[in-house]
Amino acid sequence: MTTTLDLSRARPASAPVNLSGLTRSQLQAALVAADVAPADKARMRASQVWRWMHQAGVTEFSAMTNVAKDTQARLAGAFTIARPEVVERQVSKDGTRKWLIRTAPGIEIETVYIPDVGRSGALCVSSQVGCTLNCTFCHTGTQALVRNLTAAEIVAQVQVAKDDLAEWPSDKEDRLLSNVVFMGMGEPLYNLDAVADALDILSDNEGIGISRRRITVSTSGVVPQLEALGTRTQAMLAISLHATNDPLRDELVPLNRKYPLAELMAGIRAYPGLSNARRVTFEYVMLKGVNDSPAEARALVNLIKGIPAKVNLIPFNPWPGSPYECSGWGAIETFAAILNKAGYASPIRTPRGRDILAACGQLKSESEKVRASVRRREAGPGALADDPPLAPN
């Protein structure tokens, strides 16, 4: 059974359903229910609409030229395929792009495209607005959880990126967007239903067509959902690890108090499809004087022994008010050398988009930053000292 959170700030009930967030079977059923297509024609009509949305990238039903005008009108009367509002677009000096996307009043998410990752470029998508996990090194964790994103809101992040990158039609050669990573705002396994539906949509070969082996879902360790993630999505698994013992991980990743390392490692070893061809990725942020010693590197080797894996070493990306510093380059290289000697690939992730707060752990919706700024102004000098200062735009 899927674990979800009962989150209150949902869309208005009157908002039209965005068809781009429906799986093929859901789309077919929706067309029948709305009297857009009879049951015996629904599969054909759904395939037409699907290709226009996900292969051609259209945003209006009137652009579906092989769909009769009366059917276009019925579609427009019952549904939408419009994009959400792009509130802000930023481009880093290294080519990283970040979009602040508003999907509903008060619902804002950040999405980041990183060039030259994977085959050609990776999109880091969010699965929630805010986060409940409160990882102490992560800027996103300082934003309270608002709600889960819908499958349509997850897919929309990919559509917005493809719009900006001129990636339509989806089958064009030399695509810039080849990989999707669920490493943005939120814990994907607390929103598994929407994540699984979005993954089905994104990987469909008649649509956006991103291979499941190029889609990675990162979790901080929601152990009961690992088997369901693997069975339902066949996604590549990444684990936000960052420590090799329970006391330190309890501090860095508070979820560890609920699912400690022994339980987490057992769940990883049982992940469906895990093999040398489908290795798990362990993410390990390098924090100066906290988790970056040679002893910690050797402990990490022992912890993951026997698991088909690689370790991404992530230089800590600073954010306003953070209590941590990034490890020195020498310490990171020594750490990596110990892992390499033990047979584990341990690439050091090049920080990207730091100048626009788009790097790993830096995402936080602008509405949250603005609300904090307004509270400070209203409270007067010296108040709200615990709030981090506004991030630069």
C-alpha positions as a Markdown table, in Angstrom:
| # | Residue | x | y | z |
|---|---|---|---|---|
| 1 | Met | 0.0 | 0.0 | 0.0 |
| 2 | Thr | 1.3 | 3.4 | -1.0 |
| 3 | Thr | 2.3 | 5.8 | 1.8 |
| 4 | Thr | 0.9 | 9.3 | 1.1 |
| 5 | Leu | 0.5 | 12.4 | 3.2 |
| 6 | Asp | -2.9 | 14.0 | 3.9 |
| 7 | Leu | -2.0 | 17.5 | 2.8 |
| 8 | Ser | -4.6 | 20.2 | 2.9 |
| 9 | Arg | -3.7 | 22.8 | 0.3 |
| 10 | Ala | -5.1 | 21.1 | -2.8 |
| 11 | Arg | -6.3 | 22.5 | -6.1 |
| 12 | Pro | -9.8 | 24.0 | -6.3 |
| 13 | Ala | -12.4 | 21.3 | -7.1 |
| 14 | Ser | -13.5 | 23.3 | -10.1 |
| 15 | Ala | -10.2 | 23.4 | -11.8 |
| 16 | Pro | -10.2 | 21.4 | -15.1 |
| 17 | Val | -8.2 | 18.2 | -15.2 |
| 18 | Asn | -4.9 | 18.6 | -17.0 |
| 19 | Leu | -4.8 | 15.7 | -19.4 |
| 20 | Ser | -1.0 | 15.7 | -19.5 |
| 21 | Gly | -0.9 | 14.2 | -16.0 |
| 22 | Leu | -3.0 | 11.2 | -16.9 |
| 23 | Thr | -1.5 | 7.8 | -17.8 |
| 24 | Arg | -2.8 | 6.2 | -21.0 |
| 25 | Ser | -5.5 | 4.2 | -19.2 |
| 26 | Gln | -6.5 | 7.2 | -17.1 |
| 27 | Leu | -6.7 | 9.3 | -20.2 |
| 28 | Gln | -8.8 | 6.8 | -22.1 |
| 29 | Ala | -11.3 | 6.5 | -19.1 |
| 30 | Ala | -11.4 | 10.4 | -18.8 |
| 31 | Leu | -12.4 | 10.8 | -22.5 |
| 32 | Val | -15.3 | 8.3 | -22.1 |
| 33 | Ala | -16.5 | 9.8 | -18.8 |
| 34 | Ala | -16.5 | 13.3 | -20.4 |
| 35 | Asp | -18.4 | 12.0 | -23.4 |
| 36 | Val | -15.6 | 13.1 | -25.7 |
| 37 | Ala | -15.2 | 9.6 | -27.2 |
| 38 | Pro | -17.4 | 6.5 | -27.1 |
| 39 | Ala | -15.8 | 3.5 | -25.4 |
| 40 | Asp | -15.1 | 1.7 | -28.7 |
| 41 | Lys | -13.2 | 4.8 | -30.0 |
| 42 | Ala | -11.6 | 5.9 | -26.7 |
| 43 | Arg | -8.3 | 4.1 | -27.2 |
| 44 | Met | -7.7 | 5.6 | -30.6 |
| 45 | Arg | -8.7 | 9.1 | -29.5 |
| 46 | Ala | -6.5 | 8.8 | -26.4 |
| 47 | Ser | -3.5 | 7.8 | -28.6 |
| 48 | Gln | -4.1 | 10.9 | -30.8 |
| 49 | Val | -4.3 | 13.3 | -27.8 |
| 50 | Trp | -1.3 | 11.6 | -26.2 |
| 51 | Arg | 1.0 | 12.1 | -29.2 |
| 52 | Trp | -0.1 | 15.7 | -29.5 |
| 53 | Met | 0.6 | 16.4 | -25.8 |
| 54 | His | 3.8 | 14.4 | -25.2 |
| 55 | Gln | 5.3 | 14.0 | -28.6 |
| 56 | Ala | 4.5 | 17.3 | -30.3 |
| 57 | Gly | 4.2 | 19.4 | -27.1 |
| 58 | Val | 1.1 | 21.4 | -28.0 |
| 59 | Thr | -0.7 | 23.5 | -25.4 |
| 60 | Glu | -4.1 | 24.0 | -27.1 |
| 61 | Phe | -6.6 | 21.4 | -28.3 |
| 62 | Ser | -7.1 | 23.5 | -31.5 |
| 63 | Ala | -3.5 | 22.6 | -32.5 |
| 64 | Met | -4.5 | 18.9 | -32.8 |
| 65 | Thr | -5.1 | 19.0 | -36.6 |
| 66 | Asn | -6.1 | 15.4 | -37.0 |
| 67 | Val | -8.9 | 15.7 | -34.4 |
| 68 | Ala | -12.3 | 16.9 | -35.6 |
| 69 | Lys | -13.2 | 20.5 | -34.5 |
| 70 | Asp | -16.3 | 19.4 | -32.6 |
| 71 | Thr | -14.1 | 16.9 | -30.6 |
| 72 | Gln | -11.6 | 19.7 | -30.0 |
| 73 | Ala | -14.4 | 21.8 | -28.6 |
| 74 | Arg | -15.5 | 19.0 | -26.3 |
| 75 | Leu | -12.0 | 18.5 | -25.1 |
| 76 | Ala | -11.5 | 22.2 | -24.4 |
| 77 | Gly | -14.8 | 22.3 | -22.5 |
| 78 | Ala | -13.9 | 19.6 | -20.2 |
| 79 | Phe | -10.1 | 19.6 | -19.9 |
| 80 | Thr | -6.9 | 21.6 | -20.2 |
| 81 | Ile | -3.4 | 20.9 | -21.5 |
| 82 | Ala | -2.0 | 24.4 | -20.6 |
| 83 | Arg | 1.4 | 24.9 | -19.0 |
| 84 | Pro | 1.7 | 26.4 | -15.5 |
| 85 | Glu | 3.1 | 29.9 | -15.1 |
| 86 | Val | 6.8 | 30.3 | -15.2 |
| 87 | Val | 7.4 | 33.0 | -12.6 |
| 88 | Glu | 11.1 | 33.3 | -13.0 |
| 89 | Arg | 13.8 | 31.9 | -15.3 |
| 90 | Gln | 17.5 | 32.1 | -14.3 |
| 91 | Val | 20.5 | 30.9 | -16.2 |
| 92 | Ser | 23.8 | 30.3 | -14.5 |
| 93 | Lys | 27.2 | 31.3 | -15.9 |
| 94 | Asp | 27.8 | 27.5 | -16.3 |
| 95 | Gly | 24.7 | 27.0 | -18.4 |
| 96 | Thr | 22.5 | 25.6 | -15.6 |
| 97 | Arg | 18.9 | 26.8 | -15.9 |
| 98 | Lys | 16.4 | 27.1 | -13.1 |
| 99 | Trp | 12.7 | 27.8 | -13.4 |
| 100 | Leu | 10.3 | 28.9 | -10.6 |
| 101 | Ile | 7.0 | 27.5 | -11.6 |
| 102 | Arg | 3.6 | 28.4 | -10.2 |
| 103 | Thr | 1.1 | 25.6 | -10.7 |
| 104 | Ala | -1.7 | 27.1 | -8.5 |
| 105 | Pro | -2.1 | 30.0 | -6.0 |
| 106 | Gly | 0.6 | 29.7 | -3.4 |
| 107 | Ile | 2.0 | 26.5 | -5.0 |
| 108 | Glu | 5.5 | 27.2 | -6.4 |
| 109 | Ile | 8.3 | 24.8 | -7.2 |
| 110 | Glu | 11.8 | 25.0 | -8.6 |
| 111 | Thr | 13.1 | 22.9 | -11.4 |
| 112 | Val | 16.7 | 22.8 | -12.6 |
| 113 | Tyr | 18.3 | 21.7 | -15.9 |
| 114 | Ile | 22.0 | 20.7 | -15.7 |
| 115 | Pro | 23.8 | 20.4 | -19.1 |
| 116 | Asp | 26.4 | 17.7 | -19.8 |
| 117 | Val | 25.0 | 15.2 | -17.3 |
| 118 | Gly | 24.0 | 11.7 | -18.4 |
| 119 | Arg | 23.9 | 11.3 | -22.2 |
| 120 | Ser | 23.4 | 15.1 | -22.7 |
| 121 | Gly | 21.6 | 16.8 | -19.9 |
| 122 | Ala | 19.6 | 16.1 | -16.8 |
| 123 | Leu | 16.5 | 17.7 | -15.4 |
| 124 | Cys | 16.1 | 17.8 | -11.6 |
| 125 | Val | 12.4 | 17.7 | -10.8 |
| 126 | Ser | 10.5 | 18.3 | -7.5 |
| 127 | Ser | 7.8 | 15.9 | -6.1 |
| 128 | Gln | 6.5 | 18.1 | -3.3 |
| 129 | Val | 6.2 | 21.8 | -2.4 |
| 130 | Gly | 8.6 | 22.0 | 0.5 |
| 131 | Cys | 9.7 | 19.0 | 2.5 |
| 132 | Thr | 9.1 | 17.2 | 5.8 |
| 133 | Leu | 12.5 | 15.7 | 6.3 |
| 134 | Asn | 14.5 | 18.6 | 7.8 |
| 135 | Cys | 17.9 | 17.4 | 6.7 |
| 136 | Thr | 20.2 | 19.8 | 8.4 |
| 137 | Phe | 22.5 | 20.4 | 5.4 |
| 138 | Cys | 19.7 | 21.0 | 2.9 |
| 139 | His | 18.1 | 24.5 | 2.2 |
| 140 | Thr | 14.9 | 22.9 | 0.9 |
| 141 | Gly | 14.4 | 21.2 | 4.3 |
| 142 | Thr | 14.0 | 24.7 | 5.8 |
| 143 | Gln | 10.8 | 25.2 | 3.9 |
| 144 | Ala | 7.7 | 23.7 | 5.5 |
| 145 | Leu | 5.8 | 21.1 | 3.5 |
| 146 | Val | 2.8 | 22.6 | 1.6 |
| 147 | Arg | 1.5 | 19.6 | -0.3 |
| 148 | Asn | 2.3 | 16.8 | -2.7 |
| 149 | Leu | 2.5 | 17.6 | -6.3 |
| 150 | Thr | 0.1 | 15.9 | -8.8 |
| 151 | Ala | 1.4 | 13.8 | -11.6 |
| 152 | Ala | 0.4 | 16.7 | -14.0 |
| 153 | Glu | 2.6 | 19.1 | -11.9 |
| 154 | Ile | 5.5 | 16.8 | -12.1 |
| 155 | Val | 5.2 | 16.2 | -15.8 |
| 156 | Ala | 4.7 | 20.0 | -16.3 |
| 157 | Gln | 8.3 | 20.6 | -15.1 |
| 158 | Val | 9.6 | 18.5 | -17.9 |
| 159 | Gln | 7.3 | 20.2 | -20.4 |
| 160 | Val | 8.5 | 23.7 | -19.3 |
| 161 | Ala | 12.1 | 22.6 | -19.6 |
| 162 | Lys | 11.4 | 21.1 | -23.1 |
| 163 | Asp | 9.7 | 24.4 | -24.1 |
| 164 | Asp | 12.7 | 26.4 | -23.1 |
| 165 | Leu | 15.2 | 24.1 | -24.6 |
| 166 | Ala | 13.2 | 23.8 | -27.9 |
| 167 | Glu | 13.0 | 20.0 | -27.4 |
| 168 | Trp | 9.8 | 19.4 | -29.4 |
| 169 | Pro | 9.0 | 17.1 | -31.1 |
| 170 | Ser | 10.2 | 14.6 | -28.5 |
| 171 | Asp | 11.8 | 12.3 | -31.0 |
| 172 | Lys | 14.1 | 15.0 | -32.4 |
| 173 | Glu | 17.8 | 13.9 | -32.7 |
| 174 | Asp | 20.5 | 15.3 | -30.4 |
| 175 | Arg | 18.1 | 16.1 | -27.5 |
| 176 | Leu | 19.5 | 18.3 | -24.7 |
| 177 | Leu | 17.3 | 16.6 | -22.1 |
| 178 | Ser | 18.2 | 12.9 | -21.8 |
| 179 | Asn | 17.8 | 12.2 | -18.1 |
| 180 | Val | 15.3 | 13.0 | -15.3 |
| 181 | Val | 16.3 | 12.9 | -11.6 |
| 182 | Phe | 13.7 | 13.1 | -8.8 |
| 183 | Met | 16.2 | 15.1 | -6.6 |
| 184 | Gly | 14.4 | 18.4 | -6.3 |
| 185 | Met | 12.1 | 19.6 | -3.6 |
| 186 | Gly | 10.4 | 16.9 | -1.5 |
| 187 | Glu | 10.7 | 13.2 | -0.7 |
| 188 | Pro | 9.4 | 11.2 | -3.8 |
| 189 | Leu | 8.5 | 8.1 | -1.8 |
| 190 | Tyr | 6.0 | 10.1 | 0.3 |
| 191 | Asn | 4.2 | 10.9 | -3.0 |
| 192 | Leu | 4.7 | 7.6 | -4.8 |
| 193 | Asp | 1.4 | 7.4 | -6.6 |
| 194 | Ala | 2.0 | 10.7 | -8.5 |
| 195 | Val | 5.7 | 9.9 | -9.0 |
| 196 | Ala | 4.9 | 6.5 | -10.5 |
| 197 | Asp | 2.2 | 7.9 | -12.8 |
| 198 | Ala | 4.5 | 10.7 | -13.9 |
| 199 | Leu | 7.3 | 8.2 | -14.6 |
| 200 | Asp | 4.9 | 6.1 | -16.7 |
| 201 | Ile | 4.1 | 9.2 | -18.8 |
| 202 | Leu | 7.6 | 10.4 | -19.2 |
| 203 | Ser | 9.0 | 7.0 | -20.3 |
| 204 | Asp | 6.3 | 6.2 | -22.9 |
| 205 | Asn | 7.9 | 5.7 | -26.2 |
| 206 | Glu | 5.1 | 7.4 | -28.2 |
| 207 | Gly | 5.5 | 10.5 | -26.0 |
| 208 | Ile | 8.4 | 12.2 | -24.2 |
| 209 | Gly | 10.3 | 8.9 | -24.4 |
| 210 | Ile | 12.9 | 9.1 | -21.7 |
| 211 | Ser | 14.1 | 5.6 | -20.9 |
| 212 | Arg | 13.3 | 4.3 | -17.4 |
| 213 | Arg | 17.1 | 3.6 | -17.1 |
| 214 | Arg | 17.6 | 7.3 | -17.5 |
| 215 | Ile | 15.1 | 8.2 | -14.7 |
| 216 | Thr | 16.5 | 8.2 | -11.2 |
| 217 | Val | 14.4 | 8.5 | -8.0 |
| 218 | Ser | 16.3 | 9.7 | -4.9 |
| 219 | Thr | 15.1 | 8.9 | -1.4 |
| 220 | Ser | 16.3 | 9.7 | 2.0 |
| 221 | Gly | 15.3 | 6.2 | 3.0 |
| 222 | Val | 11.6 | 5.6 | 3.2 |
| 223 | Val | 12.3 | 1.9 | 3.6 |
| 224 | Pro | 8.7 | 0.5 | 3.4 |
| 225 | Gln | 8.3 | 2.1 | -0.1 |
| 226 | Leu | 11.5 | 0.8 | -1.7 |
| 227 | Glu | 10.0 | -2.5 | -3.0 |
| 228 | Ala | 7.0 | -0.7 | -4.4 |
| 229 | Leu | 9.2 | 1.9 | -6.1 |
| 230 | Gly | 11.2 | -0.8 | -7.9 |
| 231 | Thr | 8.2 | -2.9 | -8.8 |
| 232 | Arg | 6.0 | -0.1 | -10.0 |
| 233 | Thr | 8.5 | 2.1 | -11.8 |
| 234 | Gln | 11.7 | 0.1 | -12.6 |
| 235 | Ala | 13.4 | 3.4 | -11.9 |
| 236 | Met | 17.1 | 3.7 | -11.0 |
| 237 | Leu | 17.5 | 4.1 | -7.3 |
| 238 | Ala | 19.5 | 6.8 | -5.5 |
| 239 | Ile | 19.9 | 7.0 | -1.7 |
| 240 | Ser | 20.6 | 10.2 | 0.1 |
| 241 | Leu | 23.0 | 8.7 | 2.6 |
| 242 | His | 25.6 | 11.2 | 3.9 |
| 243 | Ala | 26.7 | 9.2 | 7.0 |
| 244 | Thr | 27.9 | 5.8 | 7.9 |
| 245 | Asn | 26.6 | 5.5 | 11.5 |
| 246 | Asp | 23.2 | 6.0 | 13.1 |
| 247 | Pro | 24.2 | 8.8 | 15.5 |
| 248 | Leu | 25.5 | 11.1 | 12.8 |
| 249 | Arg | 22.8 | 10.2 | 10.2 |
| 250 | Asp | 20.2 | 10.8 | 12.9 |
| 251 | Glu | 21.5 | 14.4 | 13.0 |
| 252 | Leu | 22.0 | 14.9 | 9.3 |
| 253 | Val | 19.0 | 13.0 | 8.0 |
| 254 | Pro | 16.4 | 12.8 | 10.8 |
| 255 | Leu | 14.4 | 10.2 | 8.9 |
| 256 | Asn | 17.1 | 7.8 | 10.0 |
| 257 | Arg | 15.6 | 7.8 | 13.5 |
| 258 | Lys | 12.6 | 6.0 | 12.0 |
| 259 | Tyr | 14.4 | 3.8 | 9.5 |
| 260 | Pro | 18.0 | 3.3 | 10.8 |
| 261 | Leu | 20.9 | 2.2 | 8.6 |
| 262 | Ala | 20.6 | -1.6 | 9.2 |
| 263 | Glu | 16.9 | -1.4 | 8.0 |
| 264 | Leu | 17.8 | 0.9 | 5.1 |
| 265 | Met | 20.6 | -1.3 | 3.9 |
| 266 | Ala | 18.5 | -4.4 | 4.0 |
| 267 | Gly | 15.8 | -2.6 | 1.9 |
| 268 | Ile | 18.4 | -1.5 | -0.6 |
| 269 | Arg | 19.8 | -5.0 | -1.0 |
| 270 | Ala | 16.3 | -6.3 | -1.7 |
| 271 | Tyr | 15.5 | -3.5 | -4.3 |
| 272 | Pro | 13.9 | -5.1 | -7.4 |
| 273 | Gly | 16.2 | -5.3 | -10.4 |
| 274 | Leu | 19.4 | -4.3 | -8.5 |
| 275 | Ser | 22.4 | -5.6 | -10.4 |
| 276 | Asn | 25.7 | -4.6 | -11.9 |
| 277 | Ala | 23.7 | -3.1 | -14.8 |
| 278 | Arg | 21.3 | -1.3 | -12.5 |
| 279 | Arg | 23.5 | -0.1 | -9.6 |
| 280 | Val | 22.2 | 2.0 | -6.8 |
| 281 | Thr | 23.7 | 5.4 | -6.4 |
| 282 | Phe | 24.7 | 6.6 | -2.9 |
| 283 | Glu | 24.7 | 10.3 | -2.6 |
| 284 | Tyr | 27.2 | 11.6 | 0.0 |
| 285 | Val | 27.5 | 15.3 | 0.7 |
| 286 | Met | 31.0 | 16.3 | 1.8 |
| 287 | Leu | 30.8 | 18.3 | 5.1 |
| 288 | Lys | 34.1 | 19.7 | 6.5 |
| 289 | Gly | 35.0 | 18.0 | 9.8 |
| 290 | Val | 31.7 | 16.2 | 10.0 |
| 291 | Asn | 31.7 | 13.1 | 7.6 |
| 292 | Asp | 34.8 | 13.5 | 5.4 |
| 293 | Ser | 37.6 | 11.7 | 7.2 |
| 294 | Pro | 39.4 | 8.7 | 5.8 |
| 295 | Ala | 37.9 | 6.6 | 8.6 |
| 296 | Glu | 34.4 | 7.6 | 7.4 |
| 297 | Ala | 35.4 | 6.5 | 3.9 |
| 298 | Arg | 36.5 | 3.1 | 5.1 |
| 299 | Ala | 33.3 | 2.8 | 7.1 |
| 300 | Leu | 31.3 | 3.6 | 3.9 |
| 301 | Val | 33.1 | 0.8 | 2.1 |
| 302 | Asn | 32.1 | -1.6 | 4.8 |
| 303 | Leu | 28.6 | -0.4 | 4.9 |
| 304 | Ile | 27.9 | -0.9 | 1.2 |
| 305 | Lys | 30.0 | -4.0 | 0.7 |
| 306 | Gly | 28.5 | -6.4 | -1.8 |
| 307 | Ile | 25.9 | -4.0 | -3.1 |
| 308 | Pro | 26.2 | -3.1 | -6.9 |
| 309 | Ala | 26.7 | 0.6 | -6.4 |
| 310 | Lys | 28.5 | 3.8 | -7.1 |
| 311 | Val | 29.0 | 6.8 | -4.8 |
| 312 | Asn | 28.4 | 10.4 | -5.8 |
| 313 | Leu | 30.5 | 12.7 | -3.7 |
| 314 | Ile | 28.8 | 16.0 | -3.5 |
| 315 | Pro | 30.8 | 19.1 | -2.4 |
| 316 | Phe | 28.5 | 20.9 | 0.0 |
| 317 | Asn | 26.7 | 23.8 | -1.6 |
| 318 | Pro | 26.4 | 26.7 | 0.8 |
| 319 | Trp | 23.1 | 28.5 | 1.4 |
| 320 | Pro | 22.3 | 31.5 | 3.6 |
| 321 | Gly | 22.3 | 30.5 | 7.3 |
| 322 | Ser | 23.8 | 27.1 | 6.8 |
| 323 | Pro | 25.9 | 25.7 | 9.8 |
| 324 | Tyr | 28.2 | 23.7 | 7.5 |
| 325 | Glu | 31.2 | 24.2 | 5.3 |
| 326 | Cys | 32.3 | 22.3 | 2.3 |
| 327 | Ser | 35.2 | 19.8 | 2.7 |
| 328 | Gly | 38.5 | 20.9 | 1.3 |
| 329 | Trp | 39.4 | 19.5 | -2.1 |
| 330 | Gly | 42.2 | 17.4 | -0.7 |
| 331 | Ala | 39.9 | 15.7 | 1.8 |
| 332 | Ile | 37.4 | 15.0 | -1.0 |
| 333 | Glu | 40.0 | 13.5 | -3.2 |
| 334 | Thr | 41.4 | 11.3 | -0.4 |
| 335 | Phe | 37.9 | 10.1 | 0.4 |
| 336 | Ala | 37.3 | 9.2 | -3.3 |
| 337 | Ala | 40.6 | 7.4 | -3.5 |
| 338 | Ile | 39.7 | 5.1 | -0.7 |
| 339 | Leu | 36.4 | 4.3 | -2.4 |
| 340 | Asn | 38.0 | 3.7 | -5.7 |
| 341 | Lys | 40.6 | 1.4 | -4.3 |
| 342 | Ala | 37.8 | -0.7 | -2.9 |
| 343 | Gly | 36.3 | -1.0 | -6.3 |
| 344 | Tyr | 33.5 | 1.7 | -6.1 |
| 345 | Ala | 33.2 | 4.4 | -8.7 |
| 346 | Ser | 33.1 | 7.6 | -6.8 |
| 347 | Pro | 32.8 | 10.6 | -9.1 |
| 348 | Ile | 33.0 | 14.0 | -7.5 |
| 349 | Arg | 30.0 | 16.0 | -8.6 |
| 350 | Thr | 31.0 | 19.4 | -10.0 |
| 351 | Pro | 28.9 | 22.0 | -8.4 |
| 352 | Arg | 26.5 | 23.6 | -10.9 |
| 353 | Gly | 24.3 | 26.6 | -10.7 |
| 354 | Arg | 25.6 | 27.8 | -7.3 |
| 355 | Asp | 25.3 | 31.5 | -8.4 |
| 356 | Ile | 21.6 | 31.1 | -8.9 |
| 357 | Leu | 21.1 | 28.8 | -5.9 |
| 358 | Ala | 20.3 | 25.9 | -8.2 |
| 359 | Ala | 22.8 | 23.4 | -6.9 |
| 360 | Cys | 22.1 | 20.3 | -4.9 |
| 361 | Gly | 20.3 | 21.1 | -1.7 |
| 362 | Gln | 19.7 | 24.8 | -2.5 |
| 363 | Leu | 16.2 | 24.7 | -3.9 |
| 364 | Lys | 13.5 | 26.6 | -2.1 |
| 365 | Ser | 10.5 | 28.3 | -3.7 |
| 366 | Glu | 10.6 | 32.0 | -4.1 |
| 367 | Ser | 7.2 | 32.4 | -2.4 |
| 368 | Glu | 8.7 | 31.0 | 0.8 |
| 369 | Lys | 11.7 | 33.4 | 0.6 |
| 370 | Val | 9.4 | 36.4 | 0.0 |
| 371 | Arg | 7.1 | 35.4 | 2.9 |
| 372 | Ala | 10.2 | 35.3 | 5.2 |
| 373 | Ser | 11.3 | 38.7 | 4.0 |
| 374 | Val | 7.9 | 40.2 | 4.6 |
| 375 | Arg | 7.8 | 38.8 | 8.1 |
| 376 | Arg | 11.1 | 40.4 | 8.9 |
| 377 | Arg | 10.1 | 43.8 | 7.6 |
| 378 | Glu | 6.8 | 43.7 | 9.5 |
| 379 | Ala | 8.5 | 42.5 | 12.7 |
| 380 | Gly | 11.1 | 45.2 | 12.7 |
| 381 | Pro | 14.9 | 45.1 | 13.3 |
| 382 | Gly | 16.3 | 42.2 | 15.3 |
| 383 | Ala | 13.2 | 40.0 | 14.9 |
| 384 | Leu | 13.1 | 36.6 | 13.4 |
| 385 | Ala | 16.8 | 36.2 | 13.9 |
| 386 | Asp | 16.5 | 32.4 | 13.2 |
| 387 | Asp | 15.3 | 33.0 | 9.6 |
| 388 | Pro | 18.0 | 32.6 | 7.0 |
| 389 | Pro | 18.7 | 35.8 | 5.0 |
| 390 | Leu | 17.1 | 36.2 | 1.6 |
| 391 | Ala | 18.8 | 34.3 | -1.1 |
| 392 | Pro | 20.0 | 36.5 | -4.0 |
| 393 | Asn | 17.8 | 36.4 | -7.1 |
